[in-house]
Amino acid sequence: MTANCDYPPWQQPSHPQLVRVHRTPGQFASYATSLVSLPAGSVFSPITNHFFIKQRTWPSVEAANGMHIDLNSDLFYVNHSCAPSLEYDVNKMEVRVSRDRDLHRGDLLTFFYPSTEWHMVQPFECTCKERGCLGMIMGASELGKGALKKYWLNTHIEKRLESQAEGKMEYSNGQGGRRNVDSVDQSVMV
Ligand SMILES: [Zn+2]
């Protein structure tokens, strides 16, 4: 999730065999490409060097309801796409190649942000230009189960979409993407 080129506090490159970072001036302009070719569904990299935070931030990845990850590595540069090349699995703490296609050296590294994010600090207009692009990218709570049914999603998102569809959960918290941290659902904590 890239917005600020002055951001990285970690030693780069953090994944010299896997990730090539393309740092470009301007907000949301940097990106990452793959240094390897791997088959669909295979493990790309474990998620390591991260730390947990309680408040979501614009670059954080949601690990569970009320728990977020600061990736603290070059995995940070993996941007959103509506046809992502990677899956960020926060239960297994691993990044996998998307299950529907192989990854080739030089491919853009992307993941589907609503697969981890129930809400989003900064919703944005997607520029992935993929077929079926969702346009405005928001958290899974705002997009809803119907829009997300073709995507692989993390368990904590799947569970809350189920609750939402059953009317057990309000559609949005109405706080502009800021969630009430007190309302932690322990059943989806990892
Ligand atoms: Zn898109």
py3Dmol code that shows the C-alpha trace and the ligand (Angstrom):
import py3Dmol

protein = """\
ATOM      1  CA  MET A   1       0.000   0.000   0.000  1.00  0.00           C
ATOM      2  CA  THR A   2       2.042   2.880  -1.220  1.00  0.00           C
ATOM      3  CA  ALA A   3       1.451   6.535  -0.618  1.00  0.00           C
ATOM      4  CA  ASN A   4       4.577   8.113   0.737  1.00  0.00           C
ATOM      5  CA  CYS A   5       8.027   7.597  -0.752  1.00  0.00           C
ATOM      6  CA  ASP A   6       9.733   8.711   2.477  1.00  0.00           C
ATOM      7  CA  TYR A   7       7.990   5.990   4.423  1.00  0.00           C
ATOM      8  CA  PRO A   8      10.213   2.910   4.632  1.00  0.00           C
ATOM      9  CA  PRO A   9      11.811   2.518   8.060  1.00  0.00           C
ATOM     10  CA  TRP A  10      13.027  -1.036   7.322  1.00  0.00           C
ATOM     11  CA  GLN A  11      16.232  -2.100   5.667  1.00  0.00           C
ATOM     12  CA  GLN A  12      15.787  -2.449   1.916  1.00  0.00           C
ATOM     13  CA  PRO A  13      15.629  -4.645   0.034  1.00  0.00           C
ATOM     14  CA  SER A  14      13.801  -6.868   2.518  1.00  0.00           C
ATOM     15  CA  HIS A  15      13.033  -9.553  -0.118  1.00  0.00           C
ATOM     16  CA  PRO A  16      15.993  -9.324  -2.518  1.00  0.00           C
ATOM     17  CA  GLN A  17      15.249 -12.694  -4.153  1.00  0.00           C
ATOM     18  CA  LEU A  18      11.541 -12.056  -4.606  1.00  0.00           C
ATOM     19  CA  VAL A  19      10.504  -8.423  -4.832  1.00  0.00           C
ATOM     20  CA  ARG A  20      11.759  -5.586  -6.969  1.00  0.00           C
ATOM     21  CA  VAL A  21      10.594  -2.230  -5.666  1.00  0.00           C
ATOM     22  CA  HIS A  22      10.010   0.571  -8.149  1.00  0.00           C
ATOM     23  CA  ARG A  23      10.013   3.786  -6.206  1.00  0.00           C
ATOM     24  CA  THR A  24       8.339   6.579  -8.107  1.00  0.00           C
ATOM     25  CA  PRO A  25       7.860  10.159  -6.935  1.00  0.00           C
ATOM     26  CA  GLY A  26       4.318  11.082  -6.008  1.00  0.00           C
ATOM     27  CA  GLN A  27       1.658   9.581  -3.841  1.00  0.00           C
ATOM     28  CA  PHE A  28       0.553   6.011  -4.551  1.00  0.00           C
ATOM     29  CA  ALA A  29       3.009   5.809  -7.468  1.00  0.00           C
ATOM     30  CA  SER A  30       5.536   3.252  -6.204  1.00  0.00           C
ATOM     31  CA  TYR A  31       4.997  -0.417  -6.984  1.00  0.00           C
ATOM     32  CA  ALA A  32       6.591  -3.848  -6.895  1.00  0.00           C
ATOM     33  CA  THR A  33       7.280  -6.539  -9.469  1.00  0.00           C
ATOM     34  CA  SER A  34       8.224 -10.183  -9.089  1.00  0.00           C
ATOM     35  CA  LEU A  35      11.757 -11.488  -9.387  1.00  0.00           C
ATOM     36  CA  VAL A  36      10.511 -15.075  -9.568  1.00  0.00           C
ATOM     37  CA  SER A  37       8.130 -17.302 -11.483  1.00  0.00           C
ATOM     38  CA  LEU A  38       5.901 -19.556  -9.383  1.00  0.00           C
ATOM     39  CA  PRO A  39       2.832 -21.724  -9.994  1.00  0.00           C
ATOM     40  CA  ALA A  40      -0.670 -20.638  -8.987  1.00  0.00           C
ATOM     41  CA  GLY A  41      -1.402 -21.134  -5.291  1.00  0.00           C
ATOM     42  CA  SER A  42       2.194 -21.613  -4.194  1.00  0.00           C
ATOM     43  CA  VAL A  43       3.759 -19.761  -1.288  1.00  0.00           C
ATOM     44  CA  PHE A  44       5.449 -16.571  -2.411  1.00  0.00           C
ATOM     45  CA  SER A  45       6.770 -15.486   0.986  1.00  0.00           C
ATOM     46  CA  PRO A  46       5.969 -15.845   4.661  1.00  0.00           C
ATOM     47  CA  ILE A  47       4.933 -12.591   6.314  1.00  0.00           C
ATOM     48  CA  THR A  48       7.744 -11.808   8.730  1.00  0.00           C
ATOM     49  CA  ASN A  49       9.288  -8.723  10.299  1.00  0.00           C
ATOM     50  CA  HIS A  50       5.794  -7.305  10.808  1.00  0.00           C
ATOM     51  CA  PHE A  51       4.360  -5.987  14.029  1.00  0.00           C
ATOM     52  CA  PHE A  52       0.807  -5.778  15.272  1.00  0.00           C
ATOM     53  CA  ILE A  53      -1.010  -2.515  15.863  1.00  0.00           C
ATOM     54  CA  LYS A  54      -4.490  -1.850  17.242  1.00  0.00           C
ATOM     55  CA  GLN A  55      -5.442   1.113  15.075  1.00  0.00           C
ATOM     56  CA  ARG A  56      -5.727   0.739  11.327  1.00  0.00           C
ATOM     57  CA  THR A  57      -3.558   3.126   9.324  1.00  0.00           C
ATOM     58  CA  TRP A  58      -3.493   3.746   5.583  1.00  0.00           C
ATOM     59  CA  PRO A  59      -0.722   1.186   4.970  1.00  0.00           C
ATOM     60  CA  SER A  60      -1.738  -1.380   7.595  1.00  0.00           C
ATOM     61  CA  VAL A  61      -3.122  -4.827   6.765  1.00  0.00           C
ATOM     62  CA  GLU A  62      -5.997  -6.125   8.879  1.00  0.00           C
ATOM     63  CA  ALA A  63      -5.215  -9.460  10.550  1.00  0.00           C
ATOM     64  CA  ALA A  64      -8.435  -9.847  12.544  1.00  0.00           C
ATOM     65  CA  ASN A  65     -11.219  -7.731  13.935  1.00  0.00           C
ATOM     66  CA  GLY A  66      -9.365  -5.181  16.071  1.00  0.00           C
ATOM     67  CA  MET A  67      -5.885  -6.265  15.015  1.00  0.00           C
ATOM     68  CA  HIS A  68      -3.780  -4.835  12.226  1.00  0.00           C
ATOM     69  CA  ILE A  69      -0.319  -5.437  10.833  1.00  0.00           C
ATOM     70  CA  ASP A  70       2.381  -2.991   9.943  1.00  0.00           C
ATOM     71  CA  LEU A  71       4.141  -5.077   7.277  1.00  0.00           C
ATOM     72  CA  ASN A  72       7.481  -3.389   7.931  1.00  0.00           C
ATOM     73  CA  SER A  73       8.977  -4.844   4.749  1.00  0.00           C
ATOM     74  CA  ASP A  74       8.927  -4.434   0.990  1.00  0.00           C
ATOM     75  CA  LEU A  75       5.632  -6.349   0.937  1.00  0.00           C
ATOM     76  CA  PHE A  76       4.291  -2.876   1.706  1.00  0.00           C
ATOM     77  CA  TYR A  77       4.822  -1.935  -1.971  1.00  0.00           C
ATOM     78  CA  VAL A  78       2.352  -4.524  -3.224  1.00  0.00           C
ATOM     79  CA  ASN A  79      -0.544  -2.427  -4.484  1.00  0.00           C
ATOM     80  CA  HIS A  80      -4.204  -3.248  -4.927  1.00  0.00           C
ATOM     81  CA  SER A  81      -5.627  -4.862  -8.051  1.00  0.00           C
ATOM     82  CA  CYS A  82      -9.081  -6.227  -8.820  1.00  0.00           C
ATOM     83  CA  ALA A  83      -7.288  -9.142 -10.552  1.00  0.00           C
ATOM     84  CA  PRO A  84      -4.467  -9.635  -8.054  1.00  0.00           C
ATOM     85  CA  SER A  85      -1.333 -11.705  -8.601  1.00  0.00           C
ATOM     86  CA  LEU A  86      -0.976 -12.477  -4.867  1.00  0.00           C
ATOM     87  CA  GLU A  87      -3.086 -13.378  -1.829  1.00  0.00           C
ATOM     88  CA  TYR A  88      -2.199 -12.021   1.610  1.00  0.00           C
ATOM     89  CA  ASP A  89      -3.263 -14.760   4.023  1.00  0.00           C
ATOM     90  CA  VAL A  90      -3.204 -13.298   7.530  1.00  0.00           C
ATOM     91  CA  ASN A  91      -4.229 -16.568   9.178  1.00  0.00           C
ATOM     92  CA  LYS A  92      -1.259 -18.482   7.864  1.00  0.00           C
ATOM     93  CA  MET A  93       0.847 -15.334   7.774  1.00  0.00           C
ATOM     94  CA  GLU A  94       1.941 -16.026   4.248  1.00  0.00           C
ATOM     95  CA  VAL A  95       1.740 -14.422   0.853  1.00  0.00           C
ATOM     96  CA  ARG A  96       0.690 -16.822  -1.884  1.00  0.00           C
ATOM     97  CA  VAL A  97       0.469 -16.654  -5.640  1.00  0.00           C
ATOM     98  CA  SER A  98      -3.191 -16.194  -6.620  1.00  0.00           C
ATOM     99  CA  ARG A  99      -4.911 -19.528  -7.003  1.00  0.00           C
ATOM    100  CA  ASP A 100      -6.221 -18.774 -10.483  1.00  0.00           C
ATOM    101  CA  ARG A 101      -2.990 -18.015 -12.350  1.00  0.00           C
ATOM    102  CA  ASP A 102       0.743 -18.517 -12.351  1.00  0.00           C
ATOM    103  CA  LEU A 103       3.124 -15.735 -11.439  1.00  0.00           C
ATOM    104  CA  HIS A 104       5.858 -14.811 -13.906  1.00  0.00           C
ATOM    105  CA  ARG A 105       9.072 -12.937 -13.329  1.00  0.00           C
ATOM    106  CA  GLY A 106       8.413  -9.260 -14.039  1.00  0.00           C
ATOM    107  CA  ASP A 107       4.705  -9.452 -13.195  1.00  0.00           C
ATOM    108  CA  LEU A 108       3.222  -6.642 -11.157  1.00  0.00           C
ATOM    109  CA  LEU A 109       2.769  -7.766  -7.549  1.00  0.00           C
ATOM    110  CA  THR A 110      -0.718  -6.940  -6.331  1.00  0.00           C
ATOM    111  CA  PHE A 111      -3.289  -8.135  -3.852  1.00  0.00           C
ATOM    112  CA  PHE A 112      -6.979  -7.445  -3.354  1.00  0.00           C
ATOM    113  CA  TYR A 113      -7.181  -4.977  -0.454  1.00  0.00           C
ATOM    114  CA  PRO A 114     -10.768  -5.855   0.613  1.00  0.00           C
ATOM    115  CA  SER A 115      -9.525  -9.448   1.143  1.00  0.00           C
ATOM    116  CA  THR A 116      -8.012  -8.154   4.384  1.00  0.00           C
ATOM    117  CA  GLU A 117      -9.722  -4.813   5.079  1.00  0.00           C
ATOM    118  CA  TRP A 118     -13.199  -4.592   6.606  1.00  0.00           C
ATOM    119  CA  HIS A 119     -12.993  -0.827   6.458  1.00  0.00           C
ATOM    120  CA  MET A 120     -10.441   1.356   4.757  1.00  0.00           C
ATOM    121  CA  VAL A 121      -8.861   4.560   6.007  1.00  0.00           C
ATOM    122  CA  GLN A 122      -8.556   5.891   2.476  1.00  0.00           C
ATOM    123  CA  PRO A 123     -11.035   4.506  -0.081  1.00  0.00           C
ATOM    124  CA  PHE A 124      -9.742   5.204  -3.579  1.00  0.00           C
ATOM    125  CA  GLU A 125     -10.638   4.966  -7.255  1.00  0.00           C
ATOM    126  CA  CYS A 126      -8.960   1.869  -8.662  1.00  0.00           C
ATOM    127  CA  THR A 127      -6.743   2.258 -11.719  1.00  0.00           C
ATOM    128  CA  CYS A 128      -5.964  -1.436 -12.261  1.00  0.00           C
ATOM    129  CA  LYS A 129      -7.809  -1.437 -15.627  1.00  0.00           C
ATOM    130  CA  GLU A 130      -8.567  -5.136 -15.186  1.00  0.00           C
ATOM    131  CA  ARG A 131     -11.772  -6.645 -16.545  1.00  0.00           C
ATOM    132  CA  GLY A 132     -14.396  -6.456 -13.841  1.00  0.00           C
ATOM    133  CA  CYS A 133     -12.559  -3.703 -11.938  1.00  0.00           C
ATOM    134  CA  LEU A 134     -14.700  -2.685  -8.977  1.00  0.00           C
ATOM    135  CA  GLY A 135     -13.991   1.030  -9.461  1.00  0.00           C
ATOM    136  CA  MET A 136     -14.142   2.636  -6.039  1.00  0.00           C
ATOM    137  CA  ILE A 137     -12.203   0.445  -3.621  1.00  0.00           C
ATOM    138  CA  MET A 138     -13.489   0.441  -0.064  1.00  0.00           C
ATOM    139  CA  GLY A 139     -13.427  -1.961   2.801  1.00  0.00           C
ATOM    140  CA  ALA A 140     -15.275  -5.263   2.468  1.00  0.00           C
ATOM    141  CA  SER A 141     -18.066  -3.978   4.730  1.00  0.00           C
ATOM    142  CA  GLU A 142     -18.942  -1.245   2.242  1.00  0.00           C
ATOM    143  CA  LEU A 143     -18.538  -3.392  -0.884  1.00  0.00           C
ATOM    144  CA  GLY A 144     -20.736  -6.160   0.485  1.00  0.00           C
ATOM    145  CA  LYS A 145     -20.911  -9.895  -0.076  1.00  0.00           C
ATOM    146  CA  GLY A 146     -22.310  -9.726  -3.614  1.00  0.00           C
ATOM    147  CA  ALA A 147     -19.458  -7.661  -5.045  1.00  0.00           C
ATOM    148  CA  LEU A 148     -16.881  -9.850  -3.334  1.00  0.00           C
ATOM    149  CA  LYS A 149     -18.173 -13.330  -4.113  1.00  0.00           C
ATOM    150  CA  LYS A 150     -15.654 -14.056  -6.894  1.00  0.00           C
ATOM    151  CA  TYR A 151     -12.668 -13.167  -4.691  1.00  0.00           C
ATOM    152  CA  TRP A 152     -10.611 -15.172  -2.265  1.00  0.00           C
ATOM    153  CA  LEU A 153     -11.025 -13.485   1.127  1.00  0.00           C
ATOM    154  CA  ASN A 154      -9.465 -13.964   4.529  1.00  0.00           C
ATOM    155  CA  THR A 155     -11.519 -15.807   7.143  1.00  0.00           C
ATOM    156  CA  HIS A 156     -12.087 -12.734   9.305  1.00  0.00           C
ATOM    157  CA  ILE A 157     -13.643 -10.981   6.300  1.00  0.00           C
ATOM    158  CA  GLU A 158     -15.715 -14.010   5.239  1.00  0.00           C
ATOM    159  CA  LYS A 159     -17.135 -14.354   8.774  1.00  0.00           C
ATOM    160  CA  ARG A 160     -18.122 -10.732   9.042  1.00  0.00           C
ATOM    161  CA  LEU A 161     -19.689 -10.742   5.548  1.00  0.00           C
ATOM    162  CA  GLU A 162     -21.802 -13.703   6.686  1.00  0.00           C
ATOM    163  CA  SER A 163     -22.882 -11.838   9.816  1.00  0.00           C
ATOM    164  CA  GLN A 164     -23.612  -8.738   7.782  1.00  0.00           C
ATOM    165  CA  ALA A 165     -25.715 -10.696   5.279  1.00  0.00           C
ATOM    166  CA  GLU A 166     -27.654 -12.268   8.148  1.00  0.00           C
ATOM    167  CA  GLY A 167     -28.352  -8.817   9.545  1.00  0.00           C
ATOM    168  CA  LYS A 168     -26.251  -9.352  12.634  1.00  0.00           C
ATOM    169  CA  MET A 169     -23.987  -6.504  11.774  1.00  0.00           C
ATOM    170  CA  GLU A 170     -24.679  -3.017  10.473  1.00  0.00           C
ATOM    171  CA  TYR A 171     -23.505  -2.394   6.930  1.00  0.00           C
ATOM    172  CA  SER A 172     -21.084   0.337   7.799  1.00  0.00           C
ATOM    173  CA  ASN A 173     -20.124   1.914  11.070  1.00  0.00           C
ATOM    174  CA  GLY A 174     -20.749   5.356   9.609  1.00  0.00           C
ATOM    175  CA  GLN A 175     -17.463   6.657  10.927  1.00  0.00           C
ATOM    176  CA  GLY A 176     -15.836   7.253   7.572  1.00  0.00           C
ATOM    177  CA  GLY A 177     -13.919   4.011   7.662  1.00  0.00           C
ATOM    178  CA  ARG A 178     -12.895   4.163  11.313  1.00  0.00           C
ATOM    179  CA  ARG A 179     -14.048   1.147  13.209  1.00  0.00           C
ATOM    180  CA  ASN A 180     -14.930   0.947  16.851  1.00  0.00           C
ATOM    181  CA  VAL A 181     -12.013  -0.936  18.355  1.00  0.00           C
ATOM    182  CA  ASP A 182     -14.047  -1.728  21.487  1.00  0.00           C
ATOM    183  CA  SER A 183     -16.397  -3.956  19.510  1.00  0.00           C
ATOM    184  CA  VAL A 184     -13.893  -6.749  18.986  1.00  0.00           C
ATOM    185  CA  ASP A 185     -15.415 -10.037  17.946  1.00  0.00           C
ATOM    186  CA  GLN A 186     -13.287 -12.551  19.819  1.00  0.00           C
ATOM    187  CA  SER A 187     -14.492 -15.398  17.602  1.00  0.00           C
ATOM    188  CA  VAL A 188     -12.432 -14.093  14.702  1.00  0.00           C
ATOM    189  CA  MET A 189      -9.318 -13.161  16.618  1.00  0.00           C
ATOM    190  CA  VAL A 190      -6.220 -15.127  15.643  1.00  0.00           C
TER     191      VAL A 190
END
"""
ligand_1 = """\
1
ZN
Zn -9.570 -2.361 -10.140
"""
view = py3Dmol.view(width=600, height=400)
view.addModel(protein, "pdb")
view.setStyle({"model": 0}, {"cartoon": {"style": "trace"}})
view.addModel(ligand_1, "xyz")
view.setStyle({"model": 1}, {"stick": {}})
view.zoomTo()
view.show()
